[in-house]
Amino acid sequence: MLEQHAEPRYQAISRPCAEAVELATRVLATHADPLIAEVGIGIGATSLALARAMDHRGMLWLFDFDSRVQELRADLADIGYSNVEIVGNSRRTFDSYGWTLAMLTRRARIDRPEGMFDFIYLDGGHLYQYDTLAAVCCKELLKPGGYLLLDDYDWTIAKSPTMRPSHNPSVLADYSEEQIELSHVEMICSLLLDPDAGFEQIPLGYRDVEHRRAYRKL
């Protein structure tokens, strides 16, 4: 998977998320062995950057399709990073990282009632039907003081190069006009995180368009 970073067609996703690395660095400054999770791995650009920042400390948990996390774990192991835990889901229609996060949350209520992760980077499908459950679980899986970063805060189906109706007319059968035009991640944040007194928003320095949004669990 990591070899794809050099391919021109993957240029847009071959750079790591700077905000994710910055928040991970904050965690590493105060935690000797943190647990950090990335939900949705793309082609592993941010995963690799997180592994390098962690420098063999703690554990990096990766959530995505099983074949993808298997491949990325092998690539990371080949370059010396073995502190990686993977949680894969199948490609069945109604299976997703939301389900695997839900199963982990149920176990964590017994084994880790104080929370599990010090930082979670949620960069999944940025669609309401996947990321609503994922966000609910991530909130609970965070330890107090932990950070949650949600990617694609400004993303919409209408602006997507691959999903917009002009390129992919089939989306008109799956989504309403409102669902196509509005940001699903912004909707999730406004419903589940912004009004939650147990979380505070962490400024990321955006002046105009807010591409990602971060929170800290109080």
C-alpha positions as CSV (number, residue, x, y, z in Angstrom):
1,M,0.0,0.0,0.0
2,L,2.7,2.5,0.9
3,E,4.2,2.2,-2.6
4,Q,1.1,4.1,-3.9
5,H,2.4,7.3,-2.3
6,A,4.6,7.8,-5.3
7,E,1.8,7.3,-7.9
8,P,0.4,10.5,-9.5
9,R,-3.2,9.3,-9.3
10,Y,-2.9,9.2,-5.5
11,Q,-1.3,12.6,-5.1
12,A,-4.3,14.1,-3.3
13,I,-4.2,11.5,-0.5
14,S,-0.5,10.8,-0.4
15,R,0.3,13.6,2.1
16,P,-0.4,13.0,5.8
17,C,-2.9,15.0,7.8
18,A,-0.9,17.7,9.5
19,E,-3.5,18.3,12.2
20,A,-3.6,14.6,13.1
21,V,0.2,14.5,13.5
22,E,0.1,17.7,15.6
23,L,-2.5,16.4,18.0
24,A,-0.7,13.1,18.2
25,T,2.4,15.0,19.1
26,R,0.5,16.8,21.9
27,V,-0.5,13.4,23.3
28,L,3.0,12.0,23.0
29,A,4.4,14.9,25.0
30,T,2.4,13.8,28.1
31,H,1.8,10.1,27.6
32,A,4.6,7.5,27.6
33,D,2.6,4.8,25.8
34,P,-0.5,6.3,24.2
35,L,-3.2,4.5,22.3
36,I,-3.9,6.2,19.1
37,A,-6.6,5.2,16.5
38,E,-7.1,6.1,12.9
39,V,-10.5,5.2,11.4
40,G,-10.2,5.1,7.6
41,I,-6.6,4.7,6.4
42,G,-6.7,5.9,2.8
43,I,-3.3,4.7,1.4
44,G,-1.6,4.9,4.8
45,A,0.0,8.4,4.5
46,T,-1.2,9.6,7.9
47,S,-0.8,6.1,9.4
48,L,2.9,6.2,8.5
49,A,3.3,9.7,9.8
50,L,1.7,8.7,13.1
51,A,3.9,5.6,13.4
52,R,7.0,7.7,12.9
53,A,5.8,10.3,15.4
54,M,5.1,7.6,18.0
55,D,8.5,6.1,17.4
56,H,7.6,2.6,18.7
57,R,5.7,4.0,21.7
58,G,2.2,2.9,22.6
59,M,0.0,1.3,20.0
60,L,-1.5,2.5,16.7
61,W,-4.9,1.1,16.0
62,L,-6.2,1.0,12.4
63,F,-9.8,0.6,11.4
64,D,-10.9,0.0,7.8
65,F,-11.7,-2.9,5.4
66,D,-9.9,-6.0,6.5
67,S,-7.8,-6.4,3.4
68,R,-6.6,-2.8,3.6
69,V,-5.6,-2.9,7.3
70,Q,-3.9,-6.3,6.7
71,E,-1.8,-4.9,3.9
72,L,-0.9,-1.7,5.7
73,R,0.1,-3.5,8.9
74,A,2.4,-5.7,6.8
75,D,3.9,-2.6,5.1
76,L,4.5,-0.9,8.4
77,A,6.1,-4.1,9.9
78,D,8.4,-4.3,6.9
79,I,9.9,-0.9,7.8
80,G,10.1,-1.7,11.5
81,Y,6.9,-0.6,13.0
82,S,5.3,-3.5,14.9
83,N,3.2,-1.5,17.5
84,V,0.1,-1.7,15.2
85,E,-3.3,-3.3,16.0
86,I,-5.8,-3.7,13.2
87,V,-9.6,-4.0,13.3
88,G,-11.0,-4.9,9.9
89,N,-14.5,-5.1,8.6
90,S,-15.8,-7.0,5.6
91,R,-17.1,-5.5,2.4
92,R,-20.7,-6.7,3.0
93,T,-23.3,-4.0,2.3
94,F,-24.2,-3.3,5.9
95,D,-20.8,-4.0,7.6
96,S,-18.6,-1.1,8.4
97,Y,-16.0,0.4,10.8
98,G,-19.0,1.8,12.7
99,W,-20.0,-1.8,13.6
100,T,-16.5,-2.8,14.6
101,L,-16.2,0.4,16.7
102,A,-19.5,-0.5,18.4
103,M,-18.4,-4.0,19.3
104,L,-15.1,-2.5,20.7
105,T,-17.1,0.0,22.7
106,R,-19.2,-2.7,24.3
107,R,-16.1,-4.6,25.4
108,A,-14.4,-1.4,26.5
109,R,-17.3,-0.6,28.9
110,I,-16.3,-3.7,30.8
111,D,-12.5,-3.7,30.3
112,R,-11.7,0.0,30.1
113,P,-14.6,2.0,31.6
114,E,-12.4,5.1,32.0
115,G,-11.9,5.2,28.2
116,M,-9.4,3.6,25.8
117,F,-7.8,6.0,23.3
118,D,-5.8,9.1,23.9
119,F,-6.4,10.3,20.3
120,I,-8.8,9.2,17.5
121,Y,-8.6,10.5,13.9
122,L,-11.9,9.8,12.2
123,D,-11.4,10.0,8.4
124,G,-13.9,7.5,7.1
125,G,-16.6,7.7,4.5
126,H,-17.7,11.2,5.7
127,L,-21.3,10.1,5.2
128,Y,-24.0,10.2,7.8
129,Q,-25.0,6.5,7.7
130,Y,-21.4,5.5,8.5
131,D,-19.9,8.3,10.6
132,T,-22.8,8.9,13.0
133,L,-22.4,5.6,14.8
134,A,-18.6,5.9,14.5
135,A,-18.7,9.3,16.2
136,V,-20.9,8.1,19.0
137,C,-18.4,5.2,19.7
138,C,-15.4,7.5,19.4
139,K,-16.8,9.8,22.0
140,E,-17.1,7.0,24.4
141,L,-13.8,5.3,23.6
142,L,-11.8,8.5,24.3
143,K,-10.1,8.9,27.6
144,P,-10.7,12.2,29.5
145,G,-8.3,14.7,28.0
146,G,-8.2,12.7,24.8
147,Y,-8.6,14.3,21.3
148,L,-11.0,13.5,18.5
149,L,-10.3,14.9,15.0
150,L,-12.9,14.6,12.3
151,D,-11.8,15.0,8.7
152,D,-13.8,16.4,5.8
153,Y,-15.9,18.8,7.8
154,D,-16.6,20.8,4.7
155,W,-17.0,17.8,2.3
156,T,-20.3,17.3,0.4
157,I,-21.5,14.8,-2.2
158,A,-22.1,17.8,-4.5
159,K,-18.5,18.8,-4.4
160,S,-17.0,15.3,-4.6
161,P,-15.2,14.6,-7.8
162,T,-16.3,10.9,-7.8
163,M,-19.7,11.1,-6.1
164,R,-21.3,14.3,-7.4
165,P,-24.4,13.6,-9.6
166,S,-22.8,15.0,-12.8
167,H,-20.2,12.3,-12.5
168,N,-22.2,9.6,-10.8
169,P,-25.9,9.9,-11.5
170,S,-26.7,6.9,-9.4
171,V,-26.4,8.9,-6.2
172,L,-29.7,10.6,-7.1
173,A,-31.4,7.3,-6.3
174,D,-29.6,7.0,-2.9
175,Y,-29.6,10.5,-1.5
176,S,-32.0,13.4,-1.3
177,E,-31.0,16.8,-2.7
178,E,-30.5,18.0,0.8
179,Q,-28.2,15.1,1.6
180,I,-26.2,15.9,-1.5
181,E,-25.8,19.5,-0.8
182,L,-25.1,19.5,3.0
183,S,-21.9,18.3,4.8
184,H,-22.6,15.1,6.7
185,V,-19.7,15.6,9.0
186,E,-20.8,19.1,9.9
187,M,-24.2,17.7,10.7
188,I,-22.7,15.0,13.0
189,C,-20.6,17.6,14.8
190,S,-23.6,20.0,15.3
191,L,-25.7,17.2,16.6
192,L,-23.3,15.1,18.7
193,L,-20.3,17.2,19.7
194,D,-20.9,20.9,19.6
195,P,-23.7,20.8,22.2
196,D,-22.0,18.2,24.4
197,A,-20.7,19.9,27.6
198,G,-18.2,17.1,28.0
199,F,-16.2,18.2,25.0
200,E,-14.5,21.4,24.0
201,Q,-13.6,22.4,20.5
202,I,-9.9,22.8,19.8
203,P,-9.0,25.6,17.3
204,L,-7.0,24.4,14.3
205,G,-6.2,27.8,12.8
206,Y,-8.6,27.8,9.9
207,R,-9.5,31.4,8.7
208,D,-12.0,30.7,6.0
209,V,-13.1,27.1,5.1
210,E,-12.9,24.7,8.0
211,H,-11.7,21.4,6.6
212,R,-11.3,19.5,9.8
213,R,-12.7,19.9,13.3
214,A,-11.1,18.8,16.6
215,Y,-12.4,18.3,20.1
216,R,-11.0,17.4,23.5
217,K,-12.9,15.3,26.0
218,L,-13.1,17.1,29.4
